[in-house]
């Protein structure tokens, strides 16, 4: 059944602002300024949220700090109890969350549902932590025992992007709070409503006040949060430019930071690729979420004679329906930027196989922000469209004669999120997985996002800081290790520790 286009249910808004120090914090009594929230589908005003200044940020962090110590001292099994309730609430209100995310960020309903469910997968990983040994102990010498304990950091924060209003926050706070931290969430000012709904569900799940707080605002709010002395660690997901800023500013204060940036993900197409796997996988990769995701495969490196496969990719992309198969772009500025990038590609010599500029919008969505799938062929490896992250449904095709030439292009990229290869040859797949420089590799998979417990994270200019953002990487990031060496009697062997 086709999903309705532009017919989303307006997210329920709280009747009153929730208090500072509670789970969601819209504003002080005297609001200095507000940020409008508009739907990419229609341009309509969905609502507004207050913009928090430095004073408000300080109040929220102090509220979180007042909760953090007692929360962190609870046994992990007790900290996990409300997370079971949160999971059930998210699933029970899946449609409300999906409609909220789709309406404010431009996704299709199917994509929005999938994002929520991927977030639930991380919740389930967090639930498993109560049954895992997150420390360890060993008798290292006669009568001497060394033990490692994982302890929470205290107050931690997450700064999340517009393209996944539910999923990325749910990658962060469930693991962090289960490990004993108090979490401050600053969602993108373009998509704050879904984060508010998640905050409400955390309240309903009966988390103590201050375990999760939600702040709204733009760069000034982020900078105030980064500068706050009581926040111990920050996770960020967004563009590489902003990731660098977040990393440099917070690390300059001696803080722990993991900032995931953008990408120009390479898909390598071998001439022996299975047409069904390759065509569907490549089209889904560059058009899914309207290309507005850091895992989008926007650069296709075709090795040798791939003409029939490329024709199939063009036909499949042309058949996509705006609004039901592919969503809208986040704002008018994105449309203008992408249209300019496509024009630049043509000027630089690319052949336009599919032009998605100025498409016919779905009925009722004429004031939305639309760009249909676009494909540029014979793009030069050093050109703008081959090197820059366009962040939209635009596929740039570079032709090369050999697999080694394709790998040279991949390895020269300043980014390192994902690399995919489409082939029926195990030798080709092994060569790419061994020599590609990205942190996530796909073999006949266009969007190689790992499933839990395997963690998400890139390399090079796609990551600033150390570690991954989910799985075991998140456990390491949101905790500190305390090493305890104990001895309760006289030495019973002759090693130095006795």
C-alpha positions in Angstrom: 0.0 0.0 0.0 1.3 3.4 -0.9 1.9 5.7 2.0 0.0 9.0 2.1 1.9 12.0 0.8 2.1 15.2 2.8 -0.7 13.8 5.1 1.2 13.6 8.4 -0.3 13.8 11.9 0.9 16.8 13.8 3.0 15.7 16.8 1.3 16.3 20.1 2.9 19.2 21.9 3.2 19.5 25.7 0.5 21.6 27.3 3.1 23.3 29.5 6.9 23.6 29.4 8.6 21.0 31.5 10.7 22.3 34.4 14.4 23.0 34.3 16.2 19.9 35.7 13.6 17.6 34.4 13.8 15.5 31.3 12.9 18.1 28.7 13.7 21.8 29.1 12.1 24.2 26.5 12.8 27.5 28.1 12.8 29.9 31.0 9.7 31.7 31.9 10.8 34.8 30.0 11.7 33.5 26.5 14.3 35.6 24.8 13.8 34.1 21.3 12.2 31.2 19.6 13.1 29.0 16.6 10.4 28.2 14.0 10.0 24.6 12.8 8.7 24.2 9.3 7.9 21.0 7.3 10.1 20.3 4.3 7.1 18.8 2.6 4.8 21.8 2.6 6.8 24.7 4.2 4.0 25.0 6.8 4.9 26.1 10.3 4.7 23.1 12.7 5.5 25.0 15.8 8.4 26.7 17.5 10.9 26.0 20.3 12.7 28.4 22.7 16.3 29.1 22.1 18.4 28.5 25.2 21.1 31.0 26.1 24.1 30.4 28.3 22.2 31.0 31.5 19.7 28.4 30.6 22.3 25.9 29.5 24.0 26.4 32.9 20.8 25.7 34.8 20.1 22.6 32.8 23.6 21.2 33.3 23.5 22.0 37.0 20.2 20.1 37.2 21.7 17.2 35.5 24.7 17.3 37.8 22.5 17.2 40.8 21.0 13.9 39.6 24.1 12.3 38.1 25.9 11.1 41.3 22.9 9.3 42.8 21.9 7.8 39.4 25.4 6.6 38.8 25.6 4.8 42.1 22.6 2.6 41.4 23.3 -1.0 40.3 23.1 -1.3 36.5 20.1 -3.6 36.8 18.2 -0.9 38.6 19.2 1.7 35.9 18.0 -0.7 33.3 14.4 -1.1 34.6 13.0 2.1 33.2 14.7 1.4 29.8 12.5 -1.7 29.4 9.5 0.6 29.9 10.9 3.2 27.4 11.3 0.5 24.7 7.7 -0.6 25.1 6.5 3.0 24.9 8.5 3.7 21.8 7.1 0.7 20.1 3.5 1.5 21.2 3.9 5.0 19.8 5.9 4.1 16.8 3.5 5.7 14.4 3.4 9.0 16.3 7.2 9.1 16.3 7.4 8.2 12.7 4.9 10.9 11.7 6.8 13.5 13.8 10.2 12.6 12.2 8.8 12.5 8.7 6.9 15.7 9.0 9.8 17.8 10.4 12.7 16.4 8.4 11.3 15.3 5.1 11.6 11.6 5.3 9.0 9.2 3.9 7.0 7.5 6.6 8.7 4.2 5.8 12.2 5.7 6.3 11.0 7.4 9.5 9.7 4.2 10.9 12.9 2.4 10.0 14.9 5.1 11.8 12.9 4.7 15.0 13.3 0.9 14.9 17.1 1.2 14.3 17.1 3.4 17.5 15.2 0.6 19.3 17.9 -1.8 18.3 20.5 0.3 20.2 18.1 0.5 23.1 18.1 -3.3 23.1 21.8 -3.4 23.1 21.8 -1.0 26.1 19.4 -3.4 27.8 21.9 -6.3 27.4 24.6 -4.4 29.3 23.1 -5.5 32.6 24.1 -9.1 31.7 27.6 -8.4 30.4 30.8 -8.2 32.4 31.8 -4.6 31.7 34.8 -4.8 34.0 37.0 -7.8 34.7 39.4 -9.2 37.3 42.4 -11.5 37.4 44.8 -12.9 40.0 48.0 -11.5 38.6 50.3 -12.8 41.3 50.1 -15.0 44.4 47.6 -13.3 46.7 47.4 -10.2 44.4 44.3 -9.4 42.4 43.8 -6.7 39.8 40.2 -5.6 38.9 38.8 -3.1 36.4 35.7 -1.2 37.2 33.7 0.8 34.7 32.3 4.0 36.2 30.1 6.7 34.6 31.6 10.1 33.6 28.8 12.2 35.2 27.1 14.7 33.0 27.5 14.0 29.3 25.9 15.6 26.1 24.9 14.7 22.6 24.5 17.1 19.7 22.4 15.5 16.9 21.6 16.3 13.3 18.4 17.0 11.4 18.4 13.9 9.2 17.6 11.4 11.8 15.4 13.1 14.5 14.8 9.9 16.4 17.5 7.4 15.5 20.7 9.4 16.3 19.5 10.6 19.7 18.6 6.9 20.5 22.1 5.9 19.5 23.4 8.1 22.3 21.3 8.5 25.4 20.1 4.9 26.1 23.6 3.5 26.4 25.0 6.6 28.2 22.2 6.7 30.9 22.3 2.9 31.3 26.0 3.2 32.1 25.1 5.7 34.9 25.5 9.1 33.2 23.1 12.1 33.1 22.5 13.1 29.5 21.9 16.5 28.0 20.5 16.3 24.4 20.7 19.2 22.0 18.9 18.2 18.8 19.1 20.1 15.6 17.1 23.3 15.7 15.5 22.2 12.4 14.0 19.0 13.9 13.4 19.5 17.7 9.9 18.1 18.0 10.7 14.4 17.8 13.4 14.9 20.5 10.7 16.4 22.7 8.5 13.4 22.2 11.4 11.1 23.2 11.9 13.2 26.3 8.2 12.8 27.2 8.5 9.0 26.8 11.5 9.0 29.1 9.4 10.8 31.7 6.6 8.3 31.2 9.1 5.5 31.6 9.7 7.0 35.1 13.4 7.9 34.8 14.5 10.2 37.6 14.3 13.9 36.8 17.6 15.1 35.3 18.7 11.8 33.8 17.8 13.2 30.4 17.4 16.9 29.6 16.6 18.4 26.2 18.0 21.8 25.2 17.0 23.7 22.1 19.0 26.3 20.1 21.6 27.0 17.4 25.3 27.5 17.5 25.4 29.8 20.5 23.6 27.2 22.5 26.0 24.5 21.3 29.0 26.6 22.2 27.6 27.3 25.7 27.2 23.6 26.2 30.7 22.8 24.9 32.2 25.4 27.2 30.4 24.2 30.4 32.9 22.9 32.9 30.5 20.3 34.3 30.0 18.4 31.1 32.6 15.6 30.8 32.0 14.2 27.3 30.3 15.1 24.0 29.1 13.0 21.1 28.3 14.8 17.9 26.9 13.8 14.5 26.7 16.2 11.6 28.8 17.8 8.9 32.6 17.5 9.0 32.9 21.3 9.2 30.8 21.5 12.3 32.4 18.3 13.7 35.8 19.9 13.5 34.5 22.9 15.4 32.9 20.8 18.1 35.9 18.6 18.5 38.4 21.5 18.6 36.3 23.6 21.1 35.5 20.8 23.5 38.9 19.1 23.3 40.5 22.5 24.0 38.8 22.4 27.3 40.3 18.9 28.0 37.0 17.2 27.3 36.3 13.7 25.8 34.9 14.2 22.3 33.7 11.9 19.5 32.5 14.0 16.6 31.2 12.1 13.5 31.3 14.2 10.3 30.2 13.8 6.7 31.4 11.7 3.8 31.7 11.2 0.1 31.1 7.4 0.1 32.4 5.4 -2.8 30.5 2.6 -4.4 32.6 0.4 -6.7 30.7 -1.3 -9.5 32.3 -4.3 -11.1 31.0 -5.5 -14.6 30.2 -8.9 -13.1 27.8 -7.5 -10.5 24.5 -9.1 -10.0 22.0 -6.7 -11.7 19.3 -7.1 -9.1 21.6 -6.5 -6.2 23.6 -3.7 -7.8 20.8 -1.7 -9.3 18.5 -1.7 -6.3 21.4 -1.3 -3.8 23.0 1.7 -5.6 19.7 3.5 -6.2 18.6 3.0 -2.6 22.0 4.2 -1.4 22.0 7.5 -3.2 18.2 8.3 -3.0 17.3 7.0 0.4 16.5 9.8 2.8 16.7 12.0 -0.3 20.5 11.5 -0.1 20.6 13.4 3.2 22.7 10.9 5.2 26.3 10.4 5.9 26.1 6.8 4.6 24.7 7.7 1.2 26.7 6.3 -1.7 27.0 9.4 -3.8 30.1 8.5 -5.9 29.9 5.5 -8.2 33.2 4.2 -9.6 32.3 2.0 -12.6 35.1 -0.4 -13.5 35.3 -1.4 -17.2 32.1 -2.1 -19.2 29.1 -1.4 -16.9 26.8 0.2 -19.5 23.8 -2.1 -19.0 24.1 -1.8 -15.2 24.2 2.0 -15.4 21.2 2.0 -17.8 19.3 0.0 -15.2 20.3 2.4 -12.4 19.0 5.3 -14.4 15.7 3.6 -15.2 15.2 2.6 -11.6 16.0 6.1 -10.3 13.7 7.7 -12.9 10.8 5.5 -11.7 10.9 6.8 -8.1 7.9 8.8 -7.0 8.5 11.9 -4.9 6.7 11.9 -1.6 6.2 8.1 -1.4 9.4 6.6 -2.7 11.7 9.5 -1.8 11.1 12.4 0.6 11.9 16.1 0.5 15.0 18.1 1.2 15.3 19.8 4.5 15.0 23.4 3.3 15.1 25.8 0.3 18.8 26.5 0.8 19.6 22.8 0.2 17.7 22.8 -3.0 19.6 25.9 -4.2 22.9 24.4 -3.2 22.3 21.1 -4.9 21.0 22.7 -8.1 24.1 24.8 -8.2 26.3 21.8 -7.7 24.6 19.9 -10.6 25.1 22.9 -12.9 28.7 23.1 -11.9 29.1 19.4 -12.7 27.8 19.9 -16.2 30.1 22.9 -16.7 33.0 20.8 -15.7 32.2 18.2 -18.4 29.9 15.7 -16.8 27.1 14.2 -18.9 23.6 14.6 -17.3 21.9 11.2 -17.6 19.0 12.1 -15.3 18.1 15.7 -14.3 16.0 16.0 -11.2 16.0 19.8 -11.0 12.6 21.6 -10.7 10.5 18.4 -10.6 6.7 18.3 -10.3 5.9 18.2 -6.6 3.4 15.8 -5.1 -0.1 17.2 -4.9 -0.5 19.4 -1.9 3.2 19.7 -1.4 4.0 22.4 -4.0 5.6 24.7 -1.4 8.0 22.0 -0.2 11.6 21.5 -1.0 12.1 19.0 -3.8 14.8 17.5 -6.0 14.3 14.3 -8.0 17.1 11.8 -8.4 19.9 13.1 -10.5 22.7 11.2 -12.2 25.9 12.7 -13.7 28.1 10.4 -15.8 31.8 10.7 -16.9 32.6 12.8 -13.9 36.3 13.5 -13.5 37.8 12.2 -10.2 39.2 15.6 -9.2 36.0 17.5 -10.0 33.7 19.2 -7.5 30.9 16.6 -7.8 33.3 13.7 -7.3 35.0 15.2 -4.2 32.4 17.2 -2.3 29.6 15.8 -0.2 26.6 17.2 -2.0 24.1 15.8 0.6 21.2 15.1 -1.7 19.9 12.6 -4.3 22.8 13.1 -6.7 24.9 10.3 -8.1 28.3 11.1 -9.7 29.7 8.3 -11.9 33.4 8.1 -12.5 34.7 5.6 -15.2 38.0 3.7 -14.6 39.6 0.8 -16.4 40.7 -1.3 -13.4 39.8 -2.2 -9.9 43.1 -0.8 -8.7 42.3 2.6 -10.3 38.9 2.5 -8.4 40.7 1.8 -5.1 43.1 4.7 -5.7 40.1 7.1 -6.0 38.6 5.6 -2.8 41.9 5.9 -0.9 42.4 9.5 -2.0 39.1 10.6 -0.5 39.5 12.9 2.6 36.4 11.1 4.0 36.2 7.6 5.4 32.6 6.6 6.4 31.7 3.8 3.9 32.8 2.0 0.8 30.7 -0.6 -1.0 31.6 -3.0 -3.8 29.1 -4.7 -6.1 30.5 -7.9 -7.6 30.0 -11.7 -7.7 33.7 -12.3 -7.3 35.0 -13.2 -3.8 38.4 -12.1 -4.8 37.2 -8.7 -5.8 35.2 -8.3 -2.6 38.2 -9.3 -0.5 40.6 -6.9 -2.3 38.2 -4.0 -1.7 37.5 -4.9 1.9 41.2 -5.3 2.6 42.4 -2.1 0.9 39.5 0.4 1.3 40.2 3.0 3.9 36.6 3.5 5.2 35.5 2.4 8.6 32.4 0.5 7.2 32.6 -1.7 4.2 29.7 -3.1 2.2 29.8 -6.1 -0.1 26.7 -5.9 -2.4 25.3 -3.6 0.4 24.9 0.0 -0.6 24.4 1.3 3.0 26.7 -0.8 5.2 25.4 0.4 8.6 26.5 -2.3 11.1 23.8 -3.9 13.2 24.2 -4.0 16.9 26.4 -5.1 18.7 28.8 -4.1 15.8 29.5 -0.4 16.2 29.1 2.6 13.9 32.0 4.9 13.0 34.2 6.1 10.1 37.8 7.1 9.6 39.8 10.1 8.3 37.7 13.3 7.9 34.5 11.5 8.8 35.5 11.1 12.5 37.2 13.5 15.0 38.1 11.7 18.2 38.6 8.1 19.0 36.2 5.1 19.0 32.7 4.4 17.6 29.4 5.8 18.6 27.4 2.6 19.2 28.2 -1.0 20.4 31.3 -1.6 22.5 32.7 1.7 21.3 29.9 3.5 23.0 30.5 1.6 26.3 34.1 2.6 26.2 33.3 6.2 25.3 30.7 6.8 28.0 32.7 5.3 30.9 36.0 5.6 32.7 38.1 2.8 34.0 39.2 2.4 37.6 41.9 -0.2 38.2 42.0 -1.7 41.7 44.9 -3.8 42.9 44.4 -5.7 46.2 46.4 -7.9 48.5 45.0 -9.5 51.7 47.8 -11.7 53.0 51.5 -12.4 52.8 53.1 -13.4 49.6 52.7 -17.0 48.5 55.1 -16.8 45.5 58.2 -14.9 44.5 56.9 -12.6 41.8 57.6 -8.9 42.1 54.0 -8.0 43.0 54.2 -10.2 46.1 
